Amino acid sequence: MATADRIRLLPAMEVQEGSGVKVYRSIGIPALRNRDPFMMLDYFSSDKPDEYLAGFPSHPHRGFVTFTYMIDGQMQHEDSMGNRGKISSGDAQWMKAGSGVIHSEMPQQKAGLMRGFQLWINLPARHKMEQPEYQEYAASSFPLIETDAYRLKVLIGSFAGQDAPIVDEITQVRYFDLQLKAGQHFQIPLSDQRQQLVYLFEGEARLGDRYLGLNTLAVLDSDEESIELIASEQGARFILVSGQAINEPVVQYGPFVMNNREEIDQALLDFQENNFVRQRAWIKTR
């Protein structure tokens, strides 16, 4: 069992994004600028339309991948290559910005709960200027593993012999949605070759011998084989994320993630001169 001093707990910070949407950010804040290869992790959750209706109007990206997972609600995507799509409850979107994408993400409902996550995954230098890619996946395409103790949705990678439709061949990301029943246990496999993250967004739990509260990120740094999650009597729900570090210099300026300042300056110039789009991104739905 990993020891307490190998677990770093970070309460998420409330920030305003887009046109004033409130999000809970746990990577990309002063306490944790990034966790290679992860550059940002946002959780958005509100049943108040005035907190999410303004959405995320057109904005650029370059040099990384965004993965958006909708838990509740509907979000419309449009981008500078003419792609248009919608993800609803349980659906997900994988967008490789590569050399540059300008897109918007706008809620498609005027009432009700809007809830989900967005994760930014860095790209190595050799992949940063590749052509963009855009994919949508329906909730039904993700494997579900159910036991007496938990329900686990495999969003990226594989678990217990079940493969997600999304495979990250570059940083080998694994991303699971875990619902742990009241008082039940789950053993998280660890590896010193991977960055390991746990984010709790429903209920309460213990992680090893540490209390894990609502909207808290746990960064795991251990050479042990596993660590145990134990749900409270009200149950608990988490995302479990891991990936291999890229180990390259990172220079980030807002929505641009590159390797040096000169590349950031070029990204700004390309955006200002409308030179982002080299060719149409492909879209794939499942």
C-alpha positions in Angstrom: 0.0 0.0 0.0 1.3 3.4 -0.9 2.2 5.6 2.0 0.4 8.9 2.7 3.4 11.1 1.8 3.3 9.7 -1.8 -0.3 11.1 -2.3 -0.7 14.8 -3.1 -4.2 16.1 -2.6 -5.3 19.3 -4.5 -8.8 20.8 -4.1 -10.0 22.1 -7.4 -10.0 25.9 -8.0 -13.2 27.6 -9.3 -12.3 29.6 -12.4 -14.3 31.4 -15.1 -13.8 30.2 -18.6 -15.3 30.9 -22.0 -18.0 33.6 -21.7 -18.2 33.2 -17.9 -18.8 29.5 -17.4 -17.7 28.3 -13.9 -15.4 25.3 -13.9 -13.5 23.4 -11.3 -9.8 23.3 -12.4 -7.3 21.0 -10.8 -4.5 20.9 -13.4 -3.5 24.3 -14.8 -3.6 26.2 -11.5 -0.8 27.7 -9.5 -0.6 24.6 -7.3 -0.2 22.3 -10.3 0.7 23.9 -13.6 0.8 20.6 -15.4 1.4 16.9 -14.8 3.2 15.7 -17.9 1.6 14.7 -20.2 -1.6 16.4 -18.8 -1.8 20.2 -19.2 -5.3 20.9 -17.9 -8.2 19.2 -16.2 -11.5 21.0 -15.9 -14.8 19.7 -14.3 -17.9 21.7 -15.1 -21.2 21.1 -13.2 -24.2 23.3 -12.8 -28.0 23.1 -13.0 -28.2 26.9 -13.2 -28.6 27.9 -16.9 -27.1 31.4 -16.3 -23.8 29.7 -15.3 -23.4 27.7 -18.5 -25.6 29.1 -21.4 -22.9 31.5 -22.6 -20.7 28.4 -23.3 -17.3 28.5 -24.9 -17.4 30.6 -28.1 -14.8 30.3 -30.8 -11.2 29.9 -29.5 -8.0 28.4 -30.9 -5.9 25.4 -29.9 -2.5 24.2 -31.0 0.0 21.5 -29.9 -2.2 19.1 -27.9 -5.3 17.0 -27.6 -8.5 17.7 -25.9 -10.7 15.0 -24.5 -14.3 16.0 -23.5 -16.5 13.7 -21.6 -20.2 14.7 -21.1 -21.8 13.1 -18.0 -25.1 15.1 -18.2 -26.4 17.6 -20.8 -25.6 18.4 -24.4 -22.8 20.3 -26.0 -22.6 21.5 -29.6 -19.2 21.5 -31.3 -18.3 23.6 -34.4 -14.8 24.2 -35.8 -12.8 26.1 -38.4 -12.7 23.1 -40.8 -16.5 22.8 -41.1 -17.0 20.0 -38.6 -20.2 20.2 -36.6 -21.3 17.7 -34.0 -23.1 17.2 -30.7 -22.2 15.2 -27.6 -24.9 14.2 -25.1 -25.0 12.4 -21.7 -22.3 9.7 -21.6 -20.8 10.7 -25.0 -17.2 11.8 -25.6 -15.1 13.8 -28.0 -11.5 13.4 -29.0 -9.9 16.4 -30.8 -6.3 16.5 -31.8 -5.6 20.2 -32.4 -2.2 19.5 -33.9 -1.2 22.5 -36.1 -4.3 24.4 -35.2 -8.0 24.4 -34.7 -10.5 27.2 -34.0 -13.7 25.8 -32.4 -16.6 26.5 -30.1 -18.4 24.4 -27.5 -21.9 25.6 -26.8 -24.6 24.1 -24.5 -27.6 22.7 -26.4 -30.1 23.0 -23.6 -31.7 25.9 -21.7 -32.4 24.1 -18.4 -31.2 21.1 -16.4 -27.9 19.7 -15.3 -24.8 20.4 -17.4 -21.9 18.3 -16.3 -18.6 16.9 -17.7 -14.8 16.9 -17.9 -12.3 18.3 -20.3 -8.7 17.0 -20.2 -5.8 18.5 -22.2 -3.1 15.9 -23.2 0.2 17.3 -24.5 1.7 16.1 -27.8 5.4 15.5 -28.4 7.3 18.0 -30.6 7.2 15.6 -33.6 3.4 15.5 -33.5 2.5 19.1 -32.6 2.2 20.3 -36.2 0.4 17.3 -37.6 -3.0 17.8 -39.2 -6.0 18.0 -36.8 -8.4 15.2 -36.1 -11.9 15.2 -34.6 -13.9 12.2 -33.4 -17.1 11.7 -31.5 -18.1 8.6 -29.6 -21.6 7.7 -28.4 -22.1 6.5 -24.8 -23.0 3.0 -26.1 -19.5 2.6 -27.6 -17.7 2.5 -24.3 -17.4 -0.8 -22.4 -19.0 -1.1 -18.9 -17.6 -3.4 -16.3 -20.0 -4.1 -13.4 -19.4 -6.0 -10.2 -21.0 -6.1 -6.8 -18.6 -3.4 -5.7 -18.4 -1.0 -8.7 -19.3 0.1 -12.1 -16.4 1.1 -14.4 -16.7 2.8 -17.8 -13.6 2.4 -20.0 -13.2 5.7 -21.9 -9.6 5.5 -23.1 -7.4 2.5 -23.1 -8.3 -0.9 -21.6 -9.2 -2.5 -18.3 -9.9 -6.1 -17.3 -9.7 -7.2 -20.9 -12.2 -4.6 -22.2 -11.0 -2.1 -24.8 -12.3 1.5 -25.3 -12.8 2.7 -28.8 -10.2 5.4 -28.1 -6.6 4.4 -28.0 -3.9 6.9 -27.4 -0.8 5.5 -29.1 1.4 8.4 -28.1 1.1 8.8 -24.4 -0.8 5.6 -23.7 -3.5 7.4 -21.7 -6.0 5.4 -19.7 -9.2 7.1 -18.6 -12.0 5.5 -16.5 -15.2 6.6 -14.9 -15.5 4.6 -11.7 -18.7 4.5 -9.5 -17.9 2.8 -6.2 -20.8 1.6 -4.2 -21.3 2.5 -0.5 -18.5 1.1 1.7 -16.9 -0.8 -1.2 -13.2 -1.1 -2.1 -11.3 -0.7 -5.4 -7.7 -1.5 -5.9 -6.0 1.0 -8.3 -3.0 -0.6 -10.1 0.1 1.7 -10.1 3.2 2.0 -12.1 6.3 4.2 -11.6 6.3 4.5 -15.4 3.0 6.4 -15.5 1.5 9.5 -14.1 -1.5 8.6 -12.0 -4.5 10.8 -11.2 -7.8 10.4 -9.3 -10.5 13.0 -9.2 -13.5 12.6 -7.0 -16.7 14.3 -8.1 -19.4 12.5 -6.2 -19.5 11.4 -2.5 -16.5 10.9 -0.3 -13.8 8.3 0.0 -10.5 7.2 1.5 -7.4 6.8 -0.7 -5.0 4.7 1.2 -5.0 6.3 4.6 -6.0 9.8 3.3 -9.5 11.3 3.2 -10.6 12.3 -0.3 -13.3 15.0 -0.4 -15.5 16.3 -3.2 -13.8 18.0 -6.2 -10.3 17.0 -5.1 -7.5 15.7 -7.3 -5.2 13.1 -6.0 -1.8 12.9 -7.6 -0.2 9.5 -7.0 3.5 9.1 -6.9 4.5 5.6 -5.8 6.6 2.6 -6.7 4.0 0.4 -4.9 1.9 -2.0 -7.0 -1.5 -0.6 -6.0 -3.4 1.7 -3.7 -6.9 1.2 -2.3 -10.0 3.4 -2.8 -12.7 3.0 -0.2 -16.1 4.7 -0.7 -18.0 6.3 2.1 -21.4 5.1 3.2 -22.9 7.4 0.5 -20.8 5.9 -2.2 -18.3 7.7 -4.4 -17.6 8.5 -8.1 -14.2 9.3 -9.7 -12.3 9.6 -12.9 -9.1 7.6 -12.9 -6.5 8.9 -15.4 -3.0 7.8 -16.2 -0.4 8.3 -19.0 3.2 8.2 -19.9 5.2 11.4 -19.5 6.6 13.0 -22.7 9.7 14.5 -20.9 10.1 17.5 -23.2 10.2 21.3 -22.4 6.8 22.8 -22.2 5.9 26.5 -22.9 2.2 27.3 -22.6 0.5 30.5 -23.5 -3.3 30.1 -23.0 -4.6 27.7 -25.6 -1.2 27.1 -27.2 1.2 24.4 -25.8 4.5 24.2 -27.5 8.2 23.5 -26.7 9.7 27.0 -26.8 8.8 30.6 -26.9 9.6 31.0 -30.6 6.9 28.4 -31.4 4.4 30.3 -29.2 5.2 33.5 -31.1 4.6 31.7 -34.4 1.3 30.2 -33.1 0.1 33.7 -32.2 1.2 35.1 -35.6 -0.5 32.2 -37.5 -3.7 32.7 -35.5 -3.7 36.5 -36.1 -3.1 35.9 -39.9 -5.7 33.2 -40.1 -3.1 30.5 -41.1 -4.2 27.8 -38.6 -6.1 25.6 -40.9 -3.9 23.6 -43.3 -6.5 21.1 -44.4 -9.8 19.8 -43.3 -9.8 17.7 -40.1 -11.5 14.4 -40.5 -14.5 13.5 -38.3 -15.4 10.0 -37.2 -18.4 9.0 -35.1 -19.1 5.8 -33.3 
